[in-house]
Amino acid sequence: MSSITLQQAAAAAKQILGFYDSIPATDQKAFTAGFVEMLSLYPPPVLERAASPSRGLAAHVSYPNLAKFKQWLDEWHGEHIDDLKRRGLLRTHRAHDPQRRLPPPLVDEPNMPGRLAQVFVPEGHERYATLVTWTETAEAKWWKFGKSSDNRRGLWVPYGVWSSDPALMSNIGGLAAKVARDVRPSEAAE
């Protein structure tokens, strides 16, 4: 939605107030300035409607009153927004809208269970039982039980464990040392 300038709002206010024989305010300049400020808050289609002699404020409010003007302007603004939504012209994404923001990133805690697991092994897989046995002695950061993206239950393990020789699986301690070297050499010192 585009906004209007104060000059456009002042021109519209002059046209609208020209339809009335007087401004019922002690300070007419203050009334007019407030009206211009009010009009400047609305988009051009609402301003155009407000200035129309047949469909605008002069047609609906018989005596100039800022509160009554605002009621009509708000109603027409709502109709304008609804029309834009109906026609698919309203951008619904607002950067300042807290409900539209992404959640904060997950903190990578050093000992978070499964933080180094990358490969999913489903429950029925031939290596699943051996890998479950491996989890009994491996650090929790290397594995986690969970679900895959297609909602199958299973175990998540590091790529180094998955790609290792199945014969190594019988040597649990050796496998954990191999994972520490292959997956994250910097983590082996922990």
PEMOUR-V490662 format. One record per residue. RES is the residue in one letter. BURIAL is 1 if it has 16 or more other C-alpha atoms within 10 Angstrom, else 0. Layout:
RES|BURIAL / RES|BURIAL
//
This chain:
M|0 / S|0 / S|0 / I|0 / T|0 / L|0 / Q|0 / Q|1 / A|1 / A|1 / A|0 / A|1 / A|1 / K|0 / Q|1 / I|1 / L|1 / G|0 / F|0 / Y|0 / D|0 / S|0 / I|1 / P|0 / A|0 / T|0 / D|0 / Q|0 / K|0 / A|0 / F|1 / T|1 / A|0 / G|0 / F|1 / V|1 / E|0 / M|1 / L|1 / S|1 / L|1 / Y|1 / P|1 / P|1 / P|0 / V|1 / L|1 / E|0 / R|1 / A|1 / A|1 / S|0 / P|0 / S|0 / R|0 / G|1 / L|1 / A|1 / A|0 / H|0 / V|0 / S|0 / Y|0 / P|1 / N|0 / L|0 / A|0 / K|0 / F|1 / K|0 / Q|0 / W|1 / L|1 / D|0 / E|0 / W|1 / H|1 / G|0 / E|0 / H|0 / I|1 / D|0 / D|0 / L|0 / K|0 / R|0 / R|0 / G|0 / L|0 / L|0 / R|0 / T|0 / H|0 / R|0 / A|0 / H|0 / D|0 / P|0 / Q|0 / R|0 / R|0 / L|0 / P|0 / P|0 / P|0 / L|0 / V|0 / D|0 / E|0 / P|0 / N|0 / M|0 / P|0 / G|1 / R|1 / L|1 / A|1 / Q|1 / V|1 / F|1 / V|1 / P|1 / E|1 / G|0 / H|0 / E|0 / R|0 / Y|1 / A|0 / T|0 / L|1 / V|1 / T|0 / W|1 / T|1 / E|0 / T|0 / A|1 / E|0 / A|1 / K|1 / W|1 / W|1 / K|1 / F|1 / G|0 / K|1 / S|0 / S|0 / D|0 / N|0 / R|0 / R|1 / G|1 / L|1 / W|1 / V|1 / P|1 / Y|1 / G|1 / V|1 / W|1 / S|0 / S|0 / D|0 / P|0 / A|0 / L|0 / M|1 / S|0 / N|0 / I|1 / G|0 / G|0 / L|1 / A|1 / A|0 / K|1 / V|1 / A|1 / R|0 / D|1 / V|1 / R|0 / P|0 / S|0 / E|0 / A|0 / A|0 / E|0
//
